[in-house]
């Protein structure tokens, strides 16, 4: 159950661990990188939740929809825009 929600756009790297948002778009990546993310499930409207930071701090594991976990470097995650952050 959602207890609070914001609808402004933010970068995925700014989403706090354990908070869910919805993908709004991908900006600033080369076509092949954007295609890879889209084919992996990074599409508008899909839910995403940061779960775990790497020990080095430059990579984060995300729960993407109901499909499991995927790790992204911050340089890629910074290009993904999200909206509708919710606190569960």
Secondary structure as GFF3:
##gff-version 3
##sequence-region A 1 88
A	DSSP	beta_strand	5	6	.	.	.	ID=ss1
A	DSSP	beta_strand	10	11	.	.	.	ID=ss2
A	DSSP	three_ten_helix	12	14	.	.	.	ID=ss3
A	DSSP	beta_strand	20	26	.	.	.	ID=ss4
A	DSSP	alpha_helix	31	40	.	.	.	ID=ss5
A	DSSP	beta_strand	47	53	.	.	.	ID=ss6
A	DSSP	beta_strand	59	64	.	.	.	ID=ss7
A	DSSP	beta_strand	69	73	.	.	.	ID=ss8
A	DSSP	alpha_helix	74	77	.	.	.	ID=ss9
A	DSSP	beta_strand	80	86	.	.	.	ID=ss10
###
